Amino acid sequence: MHSLIKKRKTIAIPVIIALSIFSIISVPARAAMIDTGKILKQNQHDLSRNRIKMFLDRSEVQKTFATWGVSSKEAKERIDCLTDEEVENIASRIDQLPAGGSAVGTIVGAALIVFVILLVTDILGFTDVFPFIRSR
């Protein structure tokens, strides 16, 4: 019984010293009000990340990534590594892209622009492309 008391003292003294040191060294917890704008901004960033990940889940996007040799899992991991500003930039571009757009509209638009430029230069007399236009 006497040896048990000695063992308690040898264990209790280092424990008391350690707890005393930790209570002196530890910094007291601080509480502060959280700005509502910060919470809303963080929620917006989370929503943007989720919107991009939902875009990556689309079958046509996964097919395109497969042709490029990028897995869907790898793309999502890269999205998680982006900064909040980069995520917002990508999310805003997704909203601006046409849904189901093709290159045909771009080609027709470019052809019309070239036609109008040639027509104007032909009317002004700089070129002679169209025979039905009489230059000055």
KOLLUMKOL-745309 format. One record per residue (C-alpha): residue in three letters; x, y, z; chain. Coordinates in pm, 1 decimal. Example, Ala and Ser with C-alpha at 12.3 -4.5 7.8 and 13.67 -1.06 7.14 Angstrom:
2
+------+----------+----------+----------+------+
: code :        X :        Y :        Z : unit :
+------+----------+----------+----------+------+
:  ALA :   1230.0 :   -450.0 :    780.0 :    A :
:  SER :   1367.0 :   -106.0 :    714.0 :    A :
+------+----------+----------+----------+------+
//
This chain:
136
+------+----------+----------+----------+------+
: code :        X :        Y :        Z : unit :
+------+----------+----------+----------+------+
:  MET :      0.0 :      0.0 :      0.0 :    A :
:  HIS :    286.8 :    234.7 :     82.2 :    A :
:  SER :    443.5 :    176.4 :   -262.9 :    A :
:  LEU :    111.3 :    261.8 :   -428.9 :    A :
:  ILE :    112.6 :    603.7 :   -261.5 :    A :
:  LYS :    469.2 :    665.1 :   -382.3 :    A :
:  LYS :    369.1 :    571.9 :   -737.9 :    A :
:  ARG :     74.2 :    810.3 :   -721.9 :    A :
:  LYS :    299.7 :   1093.8 :   -617.6 :    A :
:  THR :    551.1 :   1021.8 :   -895.9 :    A :
:  ILE :    272.8 :   1025.4 :  -1153.4 :    A :
:  ALA :     71.6 :   1312.8 :  -1005.8 :    A :
:  ILE :    355.4 :   1563.6 :   -983.0 :    A :
:  PRO :    448.4 :   1558.6 :  -1358.5 :    A :
:  VAL :     77.9 :   1567.8 :  -1451.2 :    A :
:  ILE :     18.4 :   1873.2 :  -1228.6 :    A :
:  ILE :    324.4 :   2047.9 :  -1372.5 :    A :
:  ALA :    218.9 :   1972.1 :  -1732.9 :    A :
:  LEU :   -136.6 :   2095.8 :  -1676.9 :    A :
:  SER :     -7.2 :   2412.1 :  -1512.1 :    A :
:  ILE :    226.6 :   2484.6 :  -1801.2 :    A :
:  PHE :    -43.8 :   2421.0 :  -2062.4 :    A :
:  SER :   -291.7 :   2646.0 :  -1883.8 :    A :
:  ILE :    -37.4 :   2929.2 :  -1871.8 :    A :
:  ILE :     75.2 :   2889.6 :  -2233.6 :    A :
:  SER :   -267.5 :   2844.3 :  -2394.9 :    A :
:  VAL :   -433.6 :   3144.8 :  -2551.7 :    A :
:  PRO :   -786.9 :   3213.0 :  -2439.4 :    A :
:  ALA :  -1057.4 :   3162.8 :  -2699.0 :    A :
:  ARG :  -1191.4 :   3474.4 :  -2866.6 :    A :
:  ALA :  -1537.2 :   3516.0 :  -3005.6 :    A :
:  ALA :  -1638.8 :   3781.1 :  -3252.7 :    A :
:  MET :  -1932.5 :   3867.4 :  -3472.1 :    A :
:  ILE :  -1919.3 :   3728.9 :  -3825.6 :    A :
:  ASP :  -2008.3 :   3967.6 :  -4102.3 :    A :
:  THR :  -2313.5 :   3857.1 :  -4300.3 :    A :
:  GLY :  -2143.8 :   3963.1 :  -4623.8 :    A :
:  LYS :  -1858.6 :   3720.1 :  -4562.7 :    A :
:  ILE :  -2099.4 :   3433.4 :  -4507.3 :    A :
:  LEU :  -2297.0 :   3520.6 :  -4820.4 :    A :
:  LYS :  -1977.7 :   3550.0 :  -5023.3 :    A :
:  GLN :  -1858.9 :   3208.0 :  -4903.9 :    A :
:  ASN :  -2199.5 :   3059.1 :  -4988.4 :    A :
:  GLN :  -2176.2 :   3215.4 :  -5335.8 :    A :
:  HIS :  -1832.2 :   3058.6 :  -5387.9 :    A :
:  ASP :  -1967.0 :   2720.3 :  -5277.7 :    A :
:  LEU :  -2262.8 :   2752.1 :  -5516.3 :    A :
:  SER :  -2028.2 :   2844.5 :  -5801.6 :    A :
:  ARG :  -1809.0 :   2540.8 :  -5732.4 :    A :
:  ASN :  -2115.8 :   2317.9 :  -5729.9 :    A :
:  ARG :  -2239.7 :   2473.4 :  -6056.5 :    A :
:  ILE :  -1906.5 :   2398.3 :  -6224.3 :    A :
:  LYS :  -1907.1 :   2042.5 :  -6090.3 :    A :
:  MET :  -2261.9 :   1991.7 :  -6220.9 :    A :
:  PHE :  -2142.3 :   2119.7 :  -6558.7 :    A :
:  LEU :  -1860.0 :   1863.7 :  -6548.9 :    A :
:  ASP :  -2115.9 :   1587.2 :  -6482.9 :    A :
:  ARG :  -2285.3 :   1645.7 :  -6820.1 :    A :
:  SER :  -2232.3 :   1363.4 :  -7067.2 :    A :
:  GLU :  -2106.4 :   1580.5 :  -7355.1 :    A :
:  VAL :  -1849.7 :   1746.2 :  -7127.5 :    A :
:  GLN :  -1729.4 :   1406.6 :  -7004.6 :    A :
:  LYS :  -1698.4 :   1286.8 :  -7365.2 :    A :
:  THR :  -1489.8 :   1592.4 :  -7453.2 :    A :
:  PHE :  -1268.2 :   1537.0 :  -7150.1 :    A :
:  ALA :  -1230.1 :   1171.9 :  -7246.3 :    A :
:  THR :  -1103.1 :   1273.7 :  -7591.9 :    A :
:  TRP :   -853.6 :   1504.2 :  -7420.2 :    A :
:  GLY :   -746.5 :   1227.2 :  -7182.6 :    A :
:  VAL :   -876.6 :   1392.9 :  -6863.8 :    A :
:  SER :  -1096.4 :   1200.0 :  -6623.1 :    A :
:  SER :  -1399.8 :   1359.6 :  -6459.9 :    A :
:  LYS :  -1255.0 :   1289.6 :  -6115.6 :    A :
:  GLU :   -930.0 :   1466.8 :  -6203.0 :    A :
:  ALA :  -1120.6 :   1769.3 :  -6336.9 :    A :
:  LYS :  -1323.3 :   1794.2 :  -6015.4 :    A :
:  GLU :  -1006.3 :   1773.5 :  -5806.6 :    A :
:  ARG :   -861.6 :   2060.5 :  -6010.3 :    A :
:  ILE :  -1177.2 :   2264.4 :  -5950.1 :    A :
:  ASP :  -1129.5 :   2213.9 :  -5575.7 :    A :
:  CYS :   -775.7 :   2354.1 :  -5604.9 :    A :
:  LEU :   -884.6 :   2678.8 :  -5773.4 :    A :
:  THR :   -905.3 :   3007.5 :  -5585.4 :    A :
:  ASP :  -1241.6 :   3170.2 :  -5524.1 :    A :
:  GLU :  -1177.3 :   3436.2 :  -5789.7 :    A :
:  GLU :  -1094.4 :   3174.4 :  -6052.8 :    A :
:  VAL :  -1409.7 :   2980.2 :  -5965.9 :    A :
:  GLU :  -1623.5 :   3294.9 :  -6000.5 :    A :
:  ASN :  -1459.0 :   3373.1 :  -6335.5 :    A :
:  ILE :  -1533.2 :   3025.6 :  -6470.7 :    A :
:  ALA :  -1887.9 :   3024.9 :  -6332.8 :    A :
:  SER :  -1963.5 :   3358.9 :  -6498.1 :    A :
:  ARG :  -1830.7 :   3229.0 :  -6830.9 :    A :
:  ILE :  -2052.2 :   2920.6 :  -6808.9 :    A :
:  ASP :  -2356.5 :   3147.9 :  -6778.7 :    A :
:  GLN :  -2249.9 :   3351.1 :  -7084.9 :    A :
:  LEU :  -2188.5 :   3056.9 :  -7318.0 :    A :
:  PRO :  -2464.2 :   2972.4 :  -7565.0 :    A :
:  ALA :  -2655.4 :   2655.1 :  -7497.5 :    A :
:  GLY :  -2614.6 :   2426.1 :  -7796.5 :    A :
:  GLY :  -2430.9 :   2678.5 :  -8012.9 :    A :
:  SER :  -2235.5 :   2559.8 :  -8314.5 :    A :
:  ALA :  -1971.6 :   2687.0 :  -8554.3 :    A :
:  VAL :  -2224.2 :   2731.3 :  -8838.0 :    A :
:  GLY :  -2347.5 :   3062.7 :  -8693.6 :    A :
:  THR :  -1992.5 :   3189.8 :  -8664.0 :    A :
:  ILE :  -1909.7 :   3096.5 :  -9023.4 :    A :
:  VAL :  -2227.0 :   3259.0 :  -9160.0 :    A :
:  GLY :  -2159.8 :   3573.8 :  -8955.6 :    A :
:  ALA :  -1801.9 :   3597.1 :  -9081.9 :    A :
:  ALA :  -1917.5 :   3548.2 :  -9442.9 :    A :
:  LEU :  -2172.4 :   3828.8 :  -9403.1 :    A :
:  ILE :  -1909.9 :   4063.9 :  -9261.0 :    A :
:  VAL :  -1672.9 :   3990.1 :  -9551.2 :    A :
:  PHE :  -1957.6 :   4042.5 :  -9799.4 :    A :
:  VAL :  -2050.2 :   4381.4 :  -9647.7 :    A :
:  ILE :  -1686.5 :   4497.0 :  -9644.1 :    A :
:  LEU :  -1637.1 :   4397.3 : -10009.1 :    A :
:  LEU :  -1967.5 :   4561.8 : -10101.5 :    A :
:  VAL :  -1871.1 :   4891.1 :  -9936.2 :    A :
:  THR :  -1522.8 :   4892.5 : -10090.1 :    A :
:  ASP :  -1677.0 :   4812.9 : -10429.1 :    A :
:  ILE :  -1925.4 :   5100.8 : -10395.5 :    A :
:  LEU :  -1643.0 :   5338.3 : -10297.4 :    A :
:  GLY :  -1441.6 :   5226.5 : -10599.2 :    A :
:  PHE :  -1149.9 :   5068.0 : -10416.9 :    A :
:  THR :  -1224.1 :   4720.3 : -10555.1 :    A :
:  ASP :  -1410.7 :   4572.9 : -10849.7 :    A :
:  VAL :  -1542.7 :   4245.2 : -10710.0 :    A :
:  PHE :  -1913.1 :   4262.4 : -10795.1 :    A :
:  PRO :  -2002.6 :   4337.3 : -11158.4 :    A :
:  PHE :  -2354.0 :   4458.2 : -11072.3 :    A :
:  ILE :  -2222.5 :   4756.4 : -10876.0 :    A :
:  ARG :  -2127.2 :   5072.8 : -11060.2 :    A :
:  SER :  -1846.1 :   5256.7 : -10890.4 :    A :
:  ARG :  -1817.1 :   5633.7 : -10898.4 :    A :
+------+----------+----------+----------+------+
//
